[in-house]
Amino acid sequence: MSHDQNFKNLILDYPRAALEFFAREEATVIPATAKITPIRQEQLQDRLGEHFRELDTPLLVESLEGEREAVLFILEEETTTRHFSIYRLARYCLDLAELLDTERVVPVVIFLKLGHYPCSLRLGTVRKTYLGFEFISADLGTVDATKYIDSHNIVARINLPNMRYESEQRVEIYLRAQEGLAQLEPNPNKRLKYIDFIAQYANLSDAEQVQYEQRLQQSSYKEAIMGPVQQAREKGIQQGIQQGIQQGIEQGIEQGIERGIQQGREKGQKEKAAEIARNLLTKGIAVNVISEVSGLSEEEIRELSVH
């Protein structure tokens, strides 16, 4: 699964926690009673057409403190900064603002890897700016993981491996992310889903995996973690088996097609040789001569003369 899809799933599963972590400066005014609703993709696709961005996640937040109207948060994930376009983001925000008839829009960009990017856009002259655009930047690689190691925000805990930490802390960070998931998510299906997410971004080496297994034995969440981890491993093994079977079937089909083509070619060549041999027989050419010309054996040529 792509990074974009990973983060879209995370935001849709935990919209409030996502806003509180990725858009802290605006999320402080979201009361517990606020209604947070993802904008239906079908509605956007139908009305935006080619400007529709499938992997961006618009969230409509209603009943914010001090706001009489709903506020639209637009979250997008960028794996590398070089693929980020502030012009494209500004255009998309304007499209959605027009579509939903609102000026209350908060763009949020989640950067997975460090890099340089424009923080604002100003269109105008040296005397005056006629169009200004800014966004909230969530640079995960600059966030100190140790500040969130005991966080009760599940999105923060799941993203611990994406934050900044020393390389020797990787095993500890990985385990604390898993413990946070076990502590904060009661749904076993979601635990399984985000155990994979954490493992993907932690990317432990073989040596670190050994350390992790040892540390896990001391964790008070050992049982809650081991269940989804084992399920994830079994799921991976099963997927590997299914992929192997599918590849075998595809290879078998491909080989069968190639064999059929080869057999067809050989049959066609033999039929052509038989036709040549028959014509030469009618002209009274000797069998041994016809054999040399056609490539057929003398016995095969005699059989043709019988028929």
PEDA-V757891 format. One record per pair of residues at least 6 apart in sequence whose ideal C-beta (glycine too) atoms are under 8 Angstrom apart, sorted by sequence separation. I is the first residue (numbers start at 0). J is the second residue. D is the distance in whole Angstrom. If there is no record, write none. Layout:
i->I j->J d->D
i->I j->J d->D
This chain:
i->29 j->35 d->8
i->63 j->69 d->8
i->77 j->83 d->5
i->96 j->102 d->6
i->110 j->116 d->7
i->122 j->128 d->7
i->123 j->129 d->4
i->150 j->156 d->6
i->184 j->190 d->5
i->215 j->221 d->6
i->218 j->224 d->7
i->289 j->295 d->7
i->290 j->296 d->6
i->10 j->17 d->4
i->18 j->25 d->7
i->19 j->26 d->4
i->44 j->51 d->5
i->63 j->70 d->6
i->121 j->128 d->5
i->122 j->129 d->6
i->123 j->130 d->7
i->290 j->297 d->5
i->293 j->300 d->7
i->9 j->17 d->7
i->18 j->26 d->4
i->43 j->51 d->5
i->61 j->69 d->4
i->96 j->104 d->5
i->122 j->130 d->4
i->147 j->155 d->4
i->164 j->172 d->5
i->203 j->211 d->6
i->295 j->303 d->8
i->44 j->53 d->8
i->60 j->69 d->6
i->95 j->104 d->7
i->121 j->130 d->7
i->122 j->131 d->8
i->147 j->156 d->7
i->160 j->169 d->8
i->181 j->190 d->7
i->184 j->193 d->7
i->215 j->224 d->6
i->279 j->288 d->8
i->280 j->289 d->7
i->19 j->29 d->8
i->59 j->69 d->5
i->60 j->70 d->5
i->120 j->130 d->8
i->121 j->131 d->5
i->162 j->172 d->8
i->180 j->190 d->6
i->215 j->225 d->7
i->279 j->289 d->5
i->287 j->297 d->6
i->290 j->300 d->6
i->18 j->29 d->6
i->59 j->70 d->8
i->60 j->71 d->8
i->120 j->131 d->7
i->121 j->132 d->8
i->147 j->158 d->8
i->148 j->159 d->7
i->286 j->297 d->5
i->289 j->300 d->5
i->59 j->71 d->6
i->60 j->72 d->6
i->92 j->104 d->5
i->119 j->131 d->7
i->120 j->132 d->4
i->147 j->159 d->6
i->160 j->172 d->6
i->40 j->53 d->7
i->58 j->71 d->7
i->59 j->72 d->8
i->75 j->88 d->7
i->119 j->132 d->7
i->120 j->133 d->8
i->159 j->172 d->5
i->160 j->173 d->6
i->180 j->193 d->5
i->276 j->289 d->5
i->279 j->292 d->7
i->15 j->29 d->7
i->43 j->57 d->7
i->57 j->71 d->6
i->58 j->72 d->5
i->92 j->106 d->5
i->119 j->133 d->5
i->159 j->173 d->8
i->180 j->194 d->7
i->279 j->293 d->7
i->286 j->300 d->5
i->57 j->72 d->7
i->58 j->73 d->8
i->118 j->133 d->7
i->144 j->159 d->5
i->147 j->162 d->7
i->286 j->301 d->7
i->57 j->73 d->5
i->58 j->74 d->7
i->118 j->134 d->8
i->159 j->175 d->6
i->160 j->176 d->6
i->276 j->292 d->8
i->18 j->35 d->7
i->56 j->73 d->8
i->57 j->74 d->8
i->89 j->106 d->8
i->159 j->176 d->4
i->177 j->194 d->7
i->180 j->197 d->7
i->275 j->292 d->7
i->276 j->293 d->5
i->55 j->73 d->6
i->56 j->74 d->5
i->73 j->91 d->7
i->88 j->106 d->6
i->118 j->136 d->7
i->144 j->162 d->4
i->158 j->176 d->8
i->275 j->293 d->5
i->286 j->304 d->8
i->37 j->56 d->7
i->38 j->57 d->4
i->55 j->74 d->7
i->56 j->75 d->7
i->73 j->92 d->6
i->139 j->158 d->6
i->143 j->162 d->7
i->144 j->163 d->6
i->145 j->164 d->7
i->156 j->175 d->7
i->157 j->176 d->6
i->276 j->295 d->6
i->15 j->35 d->6
i->37 j->57 d->7
i->38 j->58 d->7
i->55 j->75 d->4
i->88 j->108 d->7
i->116 j->136 d->8
i->142 j->162 d->4
i->143 j->163 d->6
i->144 j->164 d->4
i->156 j->176 d->6
i->159 j->179 d->7
i->177 j->197 d->6
i->273 j->293 d->8
i->280 j->300 d->7
i->14 j->35 d->5
i->37 j->58 d->6
i->38 j->59 d->6
i->54 j->75 d->7
i->140 j->161 d->7
i->142 j->163 d->6
i->143 j->164 d->8
i->176 j->197 d->5
i->272 j->293 d->4
i->36 j->58 d->7
i->37 j->59 d->8
i->54 j->76 d->7
i->73 j->95 d->6
i->139 j->161 d->4
i->140 j->162 d->7
i->141 j->163 d->6
i->156 j->178 d->8
i->157 j->179 d->7
i->272 j->294 d->5
i->273 j->295 d->7
i->14 j->37 d->7
i->35 j->58 d->6
i->36 j->59 d->5
i->52 j->75 d->7
i->139 j->162 d->6
i->140 j->163 d->6
i->145 j->168 d->8
i->156 j->179 d->3
i->157 j->180 d->6
i->272 j->295 d->5
i->276 j->299 d->8
i->280 j->303 d->7
i->35 j->59 d->7
i->71 j->95 d->6
i->144 j->168 d->7
i->148 j->172 d->7
i->155 j->179 d->8
i->156 j->180 d->6
i->173 j->197 d->7
i->276 j->300 d->5
i->280 j->304 d->5
i->35 j->60 d->5
i->36 j->61 d->7
i->71 j->96 d->7
i->83 j->108 d->7
i->113 j->138 d->7
i->173 j->198 d->8
i->176 j->201 d->7
i->11 j->37 d->6
i->34 j->60 d->7
i->35 j->61 d->8
i->108 j->134 d->5
i->110 j->136 d->7
i->149 j->175 d->8
i->153 j->179 d->7
i->156 j->182 d->8
i->269 j->295 d->8
i->273 j->299 d->8
i->277 j->303 d->6
i->33 j->60 d->6
i->34 j->61 d->4
i->83 j->110 d->8
i->106 j->133 d->8
i->107 j->134 d->7
i->108 j->135 d->7
i->110 j->137 d->7
i->113 j->140 d->4
i->148 j->175 d->5
i->153 j->180 d->7
i->156 j->183 d->7
i->276 j->303 d->6
i->33 j->61 d->6
i->34 j->62 d->6
i->71 j->99 d->6
i->106 j->134 d->4
i->107 j->135 d->5
i->108 j->136 d->6
i->109 j->137 d->5
i->110 j->138 d->5
i->111 j->139 d->6
i->112 j->140 d->6
i->113 j->141 d->7
i->144 j->172 d->5
i->173 j->201 d->4
i->33 j->62 d->5
i->106 j->135 d->7
i->108 j->137 d->7
i->110 j->139 d->7
i->111 j->140 d->7
i->150 j->179 d->7
i->172 j->201 d->7
i->32 j->62 d->6
i->33 j->63 d->6
i->71 j->101 d->6
i->80 j->110 d->6
i->105 j->135 d->7
i->107 j->137 d->6
i->109 j->139 d->7
i->110 j->140 d->7
i->153 j->183 d->4
i->173 j->203 d->6
i->194 j->224 d->8
i->273 j->303 d->6
i->29 j->60 d->6
i->73 j->104 d->7
i->75 j->106 d->8
i->77 j->108 d->6
i->85 j->116 d->7
i->89 j->120 d->6
i->153 j->184 d->6
i->30 j->62 d->7
i->69 j->101 d->7
i->71 j->103 d->6
i->72 j->104 d->8
i->73 j->105 d->7
i->75 j->107 d->7
i->76 j->108 d->8
i->77 j->109 d->7
i->79 j->111 d->8
i->80 j->112 d->7
i->85 j->117 d->5
i->151 j->183 d->7
i->169 j->201 d->7
i->30 j->63 d->7
i->38 j->71 d->8
i->68 j->101 d->7
i->70 j->103 d->4
i->71 j->104 d->5
i->72 j->105 d->5
i->73 j->106 d->5
i->74 j->107 d->5
i->75 j->108 d->6
i->76 j->109 d->5
i->77 j->110 d->5
i->78 j->111 d->5
i->79 j->112 d->5
i->80 j->113 d->8
i->81 j->114 d->6
i->83 j->116 d->5
i->170 j->203 d->7
i->190 j->223 d->8
i->194 j->227 d->4
i->198 j->231 d->7
i->29 j->63 d->6
i->30 j->64 d->6
i->69 j->103 d->7
i->70 j->104 d->8
i->71 j->105 d->7
i->73 j->107 d->7
i->74 j->108 d->8
i->75 j->109 d->7
i->77 j->111 d->7
i->78 j->112 d->6
i->80 j->114 d->3
i->85 j->119 d->8
i->86 j->120 d->7
i->169 j->203 d->7
i->173 j->207 d->8
i->194 j->228 d->6
i->28 j->63 d->5
i->29 j->64 d->8
i->68 j->103 d->6
i->70 j->105 d->6
i->72 j->107 d->6
i->74 j->109 d->7
i->76 j->111 d->7
i->79 j->114 d->6
i->80 j->115 d->6
i->85 j->120 d->5
i->28 j->64 d->5
i->55 j->91 d->7
i->80 j->116 d->4
i->157 j->193 d->5
i->190 j->226 d->8
i->191 j->227 d->5
i->194 j->230 d->8
i->195 j->231 d->6
i->28 j->65 d->6
i->66 j->103 d->7
i->160 j->197 d->6
i->170 j->207 d->5
i->174 j->211 d->6
i->190 j->227 d->5
i->194 j->231 d->5
i->28 j->66 d->8
i->57 j->95 d->6
i->159 j->197 d->8
i->169 j->207 d->6
i->173 j->211 d->6
i->182 j->220 d->7
i->52 j->91 d->6
i->157 j->196 d->6
i->161 j->200 d->5
i->181 j->220 d->4
i->187 j->226 d->7
i->191 j->230 d->5
i->18 j->58 d->7
i->50 j->90 d->7
i->59 j->99 d->8
i->92 j->132 d->8
i->157 j->197 d->6
i->160 j->200 d->4
i->170 j->210 d->5
i->174 j->214 d->5
i->178 j->218 d->6
i->187 j->227 d->7
i->191 j->231 d->6
i->17 j->58 d->8
i->50 j->91 d->7
i->160 j->201 d->4
i->170 j->211 d->5
i->174 j->215 d->7
i->178 j->219 d->8
i->18 j->60 d->7
i->158 j->200 d->8
i->160 j->202 d->8
i->178 j->220 d->5
i->181 j->223 d->4
i->89 j->132 d->4
i->171 j->214 d->7
i->177 j->220 d->7
i->181 j->224 d->5
i->191 j->234 d->8
i->14 j->58 d->5
i->50 j->94 d->5
i->88 j->132 d->8
i->170 j->214 d->6
i->174 j->218 d->6
i->180 j->224 d->8
i->11 j->56 d->7
i->25 j->70 d->8
i->10 j->56 d->5
i->88 j->134 d->6
i->178 j->224 d->7
i->7 j->54 d->5
i->25 j->72 d->7
i->47 j->94 d->6
i->85 j->132 d->7
i->177 j->224 d->5
i->7 j->55 d->8
i->10 j->58 d->7
i->47 j->95 d->8
i->7 j->56 d->5
i->85 j->134 d->8
i->4 j->54 d->6
i->6 j->56 d->8
i->22 j->72 d->6
i->111 j->161 d->6
i->3 j->54 d->4
i->47 j->98 d->7
i->177 j->228 d->8
i->22 j->74 d->8
i->43 j->95 d->8
i->46 j->98 d->6
i->1 j->54 d->8
i->21 j->74 d->6
i->18 j->72 d->6
i->43 j->98 d->7
i->17 j->74 d->7
i->38 j->95 d->8
i->38 j->99 d->8
i->10 j->74 d->6
i->6 j->74 d->8
i->7 j->76 d->7
i->6 j->76 d->4
i->5 j->76 d->8
i->3 j->76 d->5
i->2 j->76 d->6
i->3 j->78 d->8
i->2 j->78 d->5
i->25 j->105 d->5
i->22 j->105 d->6
i->22 j->107 d->5
i->21 j->107 d->5
i->21 j->109 d->6
i->6 j->109 d->6
i->2 j->111 d->6
i->25 j->135 d->7
i->24 j->135 d->7
i->22 j->135 d->5
i->21 j->135 d->7
i->22 j->137 d->7
i->21 j->137 d->4
i->20 j->137 d->8
i->20 j->152 d->5
i->19 j->152 d->6
i->21 j->154 d->7
i->20 j->154 d->5
i->19 j->154 d->8
i->20 j->155 d->5
i->16 j->152 d->5
i->16 j->153 d->5
i->17 j->154 d->5
i->16 j->154 d->4
i->20 j->158 d->7
i->16 j->155 d->8
i->13 j->153 d->6
i->13 j->154 d->5
i->9 j->154 d->6
i->9 j->157 d->7
i->12 j->189 d->6
i->12 j->192 d->8
i->8 j->192 d->8
i->9 j->193 d->8
i->9 j->196 d->7
i->5 j->196 d->6
i->5 j->199 d->7
